[in-house]
Amino acid sequence: MKNPAHDCVTIFVVSGGKGVTGHTIVQTLIIQYPENSINVKLIPDVRDQKKLTSLIKKVKKANGILAHTMVNSDLRIFLIEECKKQQVKQADLMGGLANIIENDYGLPSANAPGLYHKINAQYYKRIEAIEFTLNHDDGLNANNLHDADIVVTGVSRCGKTPLSVYMSMFGWKVANVPLVQGIDPPKELFEIDKNRVFGLNINLNHLVIQRQKRWKSFGNLPNTNYIDSRSVGRELQHANFLFKRGGFTKINISNKAIESTANEIIGLLIDRFGEEYHNNLP
């Protein structure tokens, strides 16, 4: 007599999300049966009763097993009851623990499939944005400016780096390009979409004070053009010339908090590109 345990069996892993969790659980289990002939078929994004009904019929026809991680309690109950009616073997991989949490502890479920992976995707998106921003700080990798969501540019000590890093923490890929008189900016700065480029303008006196603080931190080196008011004024004039040449949006950051400047830039982007940019935030 043929041993049914050695027949080819198909386990259908059903999920309202992407099904990665259920698939991992099933694969972890069946590896314990090295002589098995078990196929695993992942069925993701099942979110209505009609699709469930059709799927249960398919499992019944294949004489398979339906393993599921349905976090939506209504769909989970429907699936279990329908499997009983159709005499389909089913394994609830989530329901037992979910029932304890909801019934014994009175905690409501969000009933949102894929929520775990969505939250993790948001986290990794932020990490990716921060890494991009750090790799494109102070003019680094200027050949990749077209990959940035936002480009900020301006003279030294006008706050490009802290502003860029702040916005990257919310998921924006930001590059910043320094403007140095006597050195041509990268050509890519004038090739990308000017509506994504923001020139940071700053009050002369405020800038000189910032530079003096920086200069003192180097150990009171001799005075140079870096902190000379007339030289710094010429730098700002040159930067404003480049802003105008590129058609960049000029943002005054004098005595303004980073949060305020970031909100102004993001608000302008939403006005220009619609909710595409708003939805870009994790």
C-alpha positions in Angstrom: 0.0 0.0 0.0 1.3 3.4 -0.9 2.3 5.6 2.0 0.3 8.9 1.6 3.0 10.7 3.6 5.3 10.3 0.6 2.8 11.7 -1.9 3.6 15.1 -3.4 1.8 17.7 -1.3 1.3 21.3 -2.1 1.1 23.9 0.7 -0.6 27.1 -0.4 0.6 29.9 1.8 -2.0 32.7 1.7 -1.6 36.2 3.0 -3.3 39.6 2.9 0.2 41.1 2.5 3.2 39.8 0.7 3.3 36.5 2.6 7.0 36.6 3.5 6.3 35.7 7.1 4.1 32.7 6.3 6.4 31.4 3.7 9.3 31.6 6.1 7.4 29.7 8.8 6.4 26.9 6.3 9.9 26.6 4.9 11.4 26.4 8.4 9.0 23.6 9.2 9.3 21.4 6.1 13.1 21.4 6.2 12.6 19.1 9.2 11.3 16.5 6.7 14.3 15.8 4.5 12.6 13.1 2.5 9.5 15.1 1.8 7.9 15.9 -1.5 6.3 19.1 -0.5 5.8 22.0 -2.8 5.2 25.5 -1.4 3.1 28.0 -3.3 2.9 31.6 -2.1 -0.4 33.5 -2.7 0.0 37.1 -1.6 -2.4 40.1 -1.5 -5.6 38.1 -0.8 -8.0 40.8 0.6 -11.5 39.9 -0.2 -13.9 37.0 0.2 -14.4 36.4 -3.5 -10.7 35.8 -4.0 -10.5 33.5 -0.9 -13.5 31.4 -2.1 -11.8 30.9 -5.5 -8.5 30.0 -3.8 -10.1 27.5 -1.4 -11.6 25.7 -4.4 -8.2 25.6 -6.0 -6.6 24.1 -2.9 -9.4 21.5 -2.6 -8.9 20.4 -6.2 -5.2 20.0 -5.6 -5.9 18.1 -2.4 -3.4 20.6 -0.8 -3.0 22.4 2.5 -3.9 26.0 3.0 -1.6 27.8 5.5 -2.5 31.4 6.1 -1.4 34.5 7.9 -4.5 36.6 7.6 -4.3 39.5 10.0 -7.8 40.7 9.1 -10.0 38.9 11.6 -13.1 39.0 9.4 -11.3 37.4 6.5 -9.5 34.9 8.8 -12.9 33.7 10.3 -14.4 33.5 6.8 -11.5 31.5 5.5 -11.6 29.0 8.4 -15.3 28.5 8.1 -15.2 28.1 4.3 -12.4 25.5 4.6 -14.6 23.5 7.0 -17.4 23.6 4.6 -15.2 22.5 1.7 -13.3 20.0 3.8 -10.0 21.7 3.0 -7.1 21.3 5.4 -6.1 24.6 6.8 -3.4 25.8 9.2 -3.9 29.2 10.9 -0.4 30.6 11.5 -1.5 33.8 13.1 -5.0 33.4 14.5 -4.1 31.7 17.8 -1.8 34.4 19.1 -4.0 37.1 17.6 -7.1 35.8 19.4 -5.3 35.8 22.7 -4.1 39.4 22.2 -7.5 40.6 21.1 -9.8 38.5 23.3 -7.8 38.0 26.5 -6.1 41.4 26.6 -8.7 43.5 24.8 -6.3 45.1 22.3 -7.9 46.0 19.0 -6.2 45.0 15.7 -5.5 47.5 12.9 -6.5 44.7 10.5 -3.9 46.1 8.0 -2.1 43.5 5.9 1.6 44.2 5.2 1.9 46.7 8.0 5.1 45.2 9.5 6.9 45.3 6.1 5.5 48.7 5.4 7.0 50.1 8.6 10.3 48.4 8.0 10.3 49.7 4.4 9.9 53.2 5.8 12.8 52.6 8.1 15.1 51.4 5.4 14.0 54.3 3.2 15.2 56.7 5.8 18.5 54.9 6.2 19.0 55.0 2.4 18.2 58.7 2.3 20.7 59.5 5.1 23.4 57.4 3.4 22.8 59.2 0.1 23.0 62.6 1.7 26.2 61.8 3.6 27.7 60.5 0.3 26.7 63.7 -1.5 27.8 66.2 1.2 29.9 69.2 0.3 30.0 68.5 -3.4 30.9 64.8 -3.2 29.7 62.6 -6.2 28.3 65.5 -8.1 27.9 63.3 -11.1 24.9 61.8 -9.3 23.0 65.0 -8.6 20.2 63.9 -10.9 19.4 61.1 -8.3 18.7 63.6 -5.5 15.3 64.7 -4.5 16.6 68.0 -3.3 19.9 69.9 -4.0 21.0 72.8 -1.8 23.8 75.1 -2.7 25.6 78.1 -1.3 28.8 79.5 0.2 30.8 77.9 3.0 29.2 78.0 6.5 25.7 78.9 5.3 24.2 75.7 6.8 24.1 73.3 3.8 25.2 70.2 5.7 22.9 70.4 8.8 19.9 71.3 6.6 20.6 68.4 4.3 21.1 65.9 7.1 17.9 67.1 8.8 15.8 66.6 5.7 17.4 63.2 5.0 16.1 62.0 8.3 12.6 62.3 6.9 13.4 60.2 3.8 14.6 62.9 1.4 17.7 62.3 -0.7 19.6 65.6 -0.4 22.8 66.6 -2.1 24.6 69.8 -1.3 27.1 71.7 -3.5 29.5 74.4 -2.2 30.0 77.5 -4.2 33.6 78.8 -4.1 34.6 81.9 -5.9 37.2 81.1 -8.6 36.2 77.5 -8.8 33.5 76.5 -11.3 30.6 74.5 -9.8 30.0 71.1 -11.3 28.2 71.2 -14.6 25.5 68.8 -13.3 24.2 71.6 -11.1 22.9 73.4 -14.1 21.7 70.3 -15.9 19.3 69.0 -13.3 15.7 70.2 -12.8 16.1 73.8 -11.4 12.9 73.4 -9.5 14.7 71.0 -7.2 17.7 73.3 -6.5 17.7 75.8 -3.7 20.3 78.5 -3.2 20.9 79.3 0.5 21.3 83.1 1.0 22.6 84.5 4.3 23.2 87.9 5.9 26.8 89.1 5.5 27.3 89.9 9.2 25.8 86.6 10.3 28.0 84.6 7.9 31.2 86.4 9.0 30.3 85.5 12.6 29.8 81.9 11.7 33.1 81.8 9.9 34.9 83.5 12.7 33.7 80.8 15.1 34.9 78.1 12.7 38.2 79.8 12.2 38.9 80.1 15.9 38.3 76.4 16.3 41.3 75.8 14.0 43.5 77.6 16.6 43.5 81.3 15.8 45.2 81.1 12.4 46.2 84.4 10.7 43.3 86.4 9.2 42.4 85.5 5.7 39.8 86.3 3.0 37.7 83.6 4.6 36.6 86.0 7.4 37.2 89.3 5.7 33.9 91.2 5.3 34.7 92.5 1.8 35.9 89.2 0.5 32.9 87.4 2.0 30.6 90.0 0.5 32.0 89.3 -2.9 31.5 85.5 -2.3 27.8 86.2 -1.6 27.5 88.3 -4.7 29.0 85.6 -6.8 26.7 83.0 -5.3 23.6 85.1 -6.0 24.9 85.4 -9.6 25.0 81.6 -9.9 21.5 81.3 -8.3 20.2 83.6 -11.0 22.1 81.9 -13.8 20.7 78.5 -12.8 17.2 79.8 -12.1 17.5 78.3 -8.6 15.0 79.2 -5.8 16.8 81.5 -3.3 16.0 80.8 0.4 17.0 83.3 3.1 18.3 81.3 6.0 19.5 84.2 8.2 18.5 83.7 11.9 16.2 80.9 10.8 15.8 77.5 12.4 16.7 74.5 10.3 13.2 73.1 10.8 11.7 76.3 9.3 14.0 76.3 6.3 13.3 72.6 5.7 9.5 73.2 5.9 9.8 76.1 3.4 11.7 74.0 0.9 9.4 71.0 1.2 6.3 73.2 1.0 7.6 74.7 -2.3 8.3 71.2 -3.7 4.7 70.1 -2.8 3.4 73.2 -4.6 5.4 72.4 -7.7 5.1 68.6 -7.9 1.9 67.9 -5.9 1.4 65.2 -3.3 4.1 63.1 -5.0 6.6 64.8 -2.8 4.4 64.8 0.3 3.8 61.1 -0.1 7.6 60.6 -0.5 7.9 61.1 3.3 8.1 57.8 5.2 
